[in-house]
Amino acid sequence: MPTNVNYRANIWALKERGCTHVIVSTACGSLREHIKPGNFVILDQFIDRTTKRAQTFYDGEEGHPRGIFHLPMDTPFCTDTRSILEKSCRELGYDVHPTGTVVTVEGPRFSSKAESHMFRLWGCDVINMTTAPEVVLARELGLCYAAVAMATDYDCWKEGEEAVSVEKVMAVFKLNVEKATMVLKNAVAKIAAEDWTERVAALKESVERNIMIPK
């Protein structure tokens, strides 16, 4: 289930292997008329509605990083990496929305209609079950994290539209999985062509200055 994914282990392993960037794709439900199934959205903000997941590496457990980390999250997704994902989508001729707020729910169930309408009132653009806490954990380790979301359905808010189902989600996902793969391949090449030394150092510095270690 989405709740039981070991997000900390996955992100920690990438950091240990020397990764500087994490770029992900995520299937999501659209909460906006203009974000149609099959469209891509380059996420720039999130709302976390999960309640059961480990949210930090700095939890006081033995062998974990020391201290309390008050992590700034005004810009949760790497701006420069997001720009590369958007450029990759446009170069490939795909319909892409350059910004979008995702609400991540606990799952595994889908939203009620009341919840779906509430998320729209909150200003959310898409909904999924996996962005949080992954984006937070990547930020804690100073990684450049960015996500390209693929709309597969209209959740259940849209009148006259069939409510979301696994069958519907998978049908759209299978049609677009090759597109998402091409976006990521294109983005990796662009990331590799740039010098990220200063930006990675700035992320590391922003992490270190916000950790409170008891004396």
C-alpha positions as CSV (number, residue, x, y, z in Angstrom):
1,M,0.0,0.0,0.0
2,P,1.2,3.6,-0.5
3,T,1.4,4.0,3.3
4,N,3.8,1.1,3.6
5,V,6.3,2.2,1.0
6,N,9.6,2.7,2.9
7,Y,10.2,6.2,1.6
8,R,13.1,6.8,4.0
9,A,15.0,3.7,2.9
10,N,14.5,4.6,-0.8
11,I,15.7,8.2,-0.5
12,W,18.5,7.3,1.9
13,A,19.8,4.6,-0.6
14,L,19.9,7.1,-3.4
15,K,21.8,9.6,-1.3
16,E,24.3,6.9,-0.3
17,R,24.9,6.0,-3.9
18,G,25.9,9.6,-4.6
19,C,22.7,10.8,-6.3
20,T,22.3,14.6,-6.4
21,H,18.9,14.6,-8.1
22,V,15.7,12.6,-7.8
23,I,13.2,13.0,-10.6
24,V,10.0,11.0,-10.4
25,S,6.8,10.4,-12.3
26,T,3.5,10.0,-10.5
27,A,0.0,9.1,-11.6
28,C,-2.6,11.5,-10.2
29,G,-6.2,12.5,-10.4
30,S,-7.0,15.9,-11.9
31,L,-9.0,18.4,-9.7
32,R,-9.2,21.0,-12.5
33,E,-11.1,21.1,-15.8
34,H,-8.1,22.3,-17.8
35,I,-5.9,19.5,-16.6
36,K,-7.1,16.7,-18.8
37,P,-6.4,13.0,-18.5
38,G,-3.1,12.4,-20.3
39,N,-1.7,15.9,-19.5
40,F,1.5,16.3,-17.5
41,V,1.9,18.7,-14.5
42,I,5.2,19.8,-13.1
43,L,4.5,20.0,-9.4
44,D,5.6,23.0,-7.4
45,Q,3.7,22.8,-4.2
46,F,2.0,20.1,-2.0
47,I,-0.4,19.6,0.8
48,D,0.2,16.6,3.0
49,R,-3.0,14.7,4.1
50,T,-1.1,11.6,5.2
51,T,-1.0,10.7,8.9
52,K,0.8,7.3,9.3
53,R,4.1,7.8,7.5
54,A,7.6,8.6,8.9
55,Q,8.1,12.2,8.0
56,T,11.8,12.8,8.9
57,F,15.2,11.1,9.3
58,Y,15.7,13.2,12.5
59,D,13.4,11.3,14.8
60,G,15.8,10.5,17.7
61,E,16.1,6.9,16.9
62,E,19.5,5.2,17.5
63,G,21.7,5.4,14.4
64,H,19.6,8.1,12.8
65,P,20.9,11.7,12.2
66,R,21.2,13.7,15.4
67,G,19.1,16.7,16.3
68,I,15.8,18.2,15.4
69,F,15.4,19.5,11.8
70,H,13.1,22.4,11.3
71,L,13.0,22.0,7.5
72,P,12.1,25.1,5.4
73,M,9.5,23.9,2.8
74,D,8.5,27.1,1.0
75,T,10.0,25.7,-2.2
76,P,9.7,21.9,-1.8
77,F,10.5,21.0,-5.4
78,C,13.8,22.1,-7.1
79,T,13.1,25.0,-9.3
80,D,15.9,24.3,-11.8
81,T,15.1,20.7,-12.1
82,R,11.4,21.5,-12.6
83,S,12.3,23.8,-15.5
84,I,14.2,21.0,-17.1
85,L,11.2,18.6,-16.8
86,E,8.9,21.3,-18.3
87,K,11.3,21.9,-21.2
88,S,11.6,18.2,-21.9
89,C,7.8,17.9,-22.1
90,R,7.5,20.8,-24.5
91,E,10.4,19.6,-26.7
92,L,8.6,16.3,-27.0
93,G,5.3,18.0,-27.9
94,Y,3.4,16.9,-24.8
95,D,0.7,18.9,-23.1
96,V,2.2,20.2,-19.9
97,H,1.2,22.5,-17.1
98,P,4.3,24.3,-15.6
99,T,2.9,24.5,-12.0
100,G,0.5,22.5,-9.9
101,T,-0.3,21.9,-6.2
102,V,-0.7,18.2,-5.3
103,V,-2.6,16.9,-2.3
104,T,-1.3,13.6,-1.1
105,V,-3.8,11.4,0.7
106,E,-3.1,8.4,2.8
107,G,-5.0,5.9,0.6
108,P,-5.4,3.2,-0.4
109,R,-9.0,4.3,-0.9
110,F,-9.9,7.1,-3.4
111,S,-11.6,10.3,-2.2
112,S,-15.2,10.8,-1.4
113,K,-17.0,13.4,-3.5
114,A,-17.1,15.8,-0.5
115,E,-13.3,15.4,-0.1
116,S,-12.7,15.9,-3.8
117,H,-14.6,19.2,-3.7
118,M,-12.9,20.3,-0.5
119,F,-9.5,19.8,-2.1
120,R,-10.6,21.9,-5.0
121,L,-11.6,24.7,-2.6
122,W,-8.2,24.4,-1.0
123,G,-6.6,25.3,-4.4
124,C,-5.2,21.8,-5.1
125,D,-4.8,20.9,-8.8
126,V,-4.1,17.2,-8.6
127,I,-4.3,14.4,-6.1
128,N,-2.1,11.3,-5.4
129,M,-0.9,9.0,-2.7
130,T,2.9,9.1,-2.9
131,T,4.5,12.6,-3.1
132,A,4.5,13.1,0.7
133,P,6.7,12.4,2.6
134,E,9.1,11.5,-0.3
135,V,9.6,15.2,-1.3
136,V,10.2,16.2,2.3
137,L,12.8,13.4,2.9
138,A,14.6,14.3,-0.3
139,R,14.8,17.9,0.8
140,E,16.2,16.8,4.2
141,L,19.1,15.1,2.5
142,G,19.8,18.1,0.2
143,L,18.7,16.4,-3.0
144,C,17.3,18.2,-6.0
145,Y,13.8,16.7,-6.2
146,A,11.2,17.2,-8.9
147,A,8.1,15.4,-10.1
148,V,6.2,15.2,-13.3
149,A,2.6,14.2,-12.6
150,M,0.4,12.5,-15.2
151,A,-3.3,13.1,-14.9
152,T,-5.2,9.8,-15.4
153,D,-8.7,10.8,-14.3
154,Y,-10.9,13.6,-12.8
155,D,-11.1,12.0,-9.3
156,C,-14.8,12.1,-8.5
157,W,-15.7,15.8,-8.4
158,K,-16.6,16.3,-12.1
159,E,-20.3,15.9,-12.9
160,G,-21.0,13.7,-15.9
161,E,-17.6,12.1,-15.7
162,E,-17.1,8.5,-14.6
163,A,-15.7,8.3,-11.1
164,V,-12.1,7.2,-10.7
165,S,-11.3,3.5,-10.7
166,V,-8.2,1.3,-10.9
167,E,-9.3,0.1,-14.4
168,K,-9.6,3.7,-15.6
169,V,-6.3,4.8,-14.0
170,M,-4.3,1.9,-15.5
171,A,-5.8,2.3,-19.0
172,V,-4.6,6.0,-19.2
173,F,-1.4,5.2,-17.5
174,K,-0.5,2.4,-20.0
175,L,-1.2,4.8,-22.9
176,N,1.2,7.4,-21.5
177,V,3.9,5.4,-19.7
178,E,6.2,5.6,-22.8
179,K,5.7,9.4,-22.9
180,A,6.7,9.7,-19.2
181,T,9.7,7.5,-19.9
182,M,10.8,9.8,-22.7
183,V,10.4,12.9,-20.5
184,L,12.6,11.4,-17.9
185,K,15.3,10.3,-20.4
186,N,15.3,13.7,-21.9
187,A,15.6,15.4,-18.5
188,V,18.4,13.2,-17.4
189,A,20.5,14.2,-20.4
190,K,19.8,17.9,-19.7
191,I,20.7,17.6,-16.0
192,A,24.0,15.8,-16.9
193,A,24.9,18.7,-19.2
194,E,24.8,21.3,-16.4
195,D,27.1,22.1,-13.5
196,W,25.2,21.7,-10.3
197,T,28.1,22.2,-7.9
198,E,26.9,25.5,-6.4
199,R,23.2,24.6,-6.3
200,V,23.9,21.3,-4.5
201,A,26.2,23.1,-2.1
202,A,23.5,25.7,-1.3
203,L,21.0,22.9,-0.6
204,K,23.5,21.2,1.8
205,E,24.1,24.5,3.6
206,S,20.4,25.2,4.0
207,V,20.1,21.8,5.6
208,E,23.0,22.2,8.0
209,R,21.9,25.6,9.3
210,N,18.4,24.4,10.3
211,I,19.4,21.4,12.4
212,M,19.2,21.9,16.2
213,I,21.6,19.6,18.0
214,P,21.3,19.5,21.8
215,K,24.5,20.1,23.7
